């Protein structure tokens, strides 16, 4: 209709105009397609570069910080740093040395009778509690005798001249504070093992080289429960020796109450289910054997029953 209005003479020109328009559209489409493909390729390349940079950044960070923790030195193993309230009172965090305390007291005395949580920082200890004779103040009251000497008082409601030095006996992180006990002198006569503190605590107790106190007058409320039998646990990995769990060895230090019912809910063999992953995360056996008792790297201490060869 447009061409009729323009006349027949305009038809060739119109045709040429239409062809030019089509060529322009085609070029535009090709250019757009090329730009789209280029954008798509650039987007994919950008995404790939971002992913590579993220992994490189993680690798560099891991290389700097270490994906595997430094193995603690023998005198550091079991050390707990408590910093619930120290910073607010402008005191250094408390450094608790397990090796000193476990050489004098059983685990049950502290974690059952006195009531310390099994997880570092979980007890929410306050200076006022210690001053009233709870937690650290149960023993550190200036009166209890250990090795013939009175233990220094942990905390007091009123500060006296010289108390700052006494505070630093516990609030010692980052400070050079003299201790009454030297780890290497203490460990020298004791049986050795390869991991943890480098001390075979079990054998040291059996030989009478250490005599950890299992009863505190006015604190320990009961007599020990009847000793249960040892038993074997089958490993989940074929070829691994069976685990021999000794109730006798554990009850010397823990009694029954430290493990049951909080750590192991059931008291019947097979009731509690756990894996090495659970243990490595501090669950079940890992409540002790990742931080204080011999560590998981000492496989043969638990996997101790030889595998029977098939004939």
PyMOL commands that set and color helices and strands:
alter all, ss='L'
color gray80, all
select helices_A, chain A and resi 2-6+10-65+87-89+98-102+107-114+127-131+135-138+163-167+183-187+201-206+247-254+276-280+284-287+299-301
alter helices_A, ss='H'
color red, helices_A
select strands_A, chain A and resi 80-82+94-96+145-146+149-150+231-233+242-245+303-305
alter strands_A, ss='S'
color yellow, strands_A
deselect
rebuild
show_as cartoon
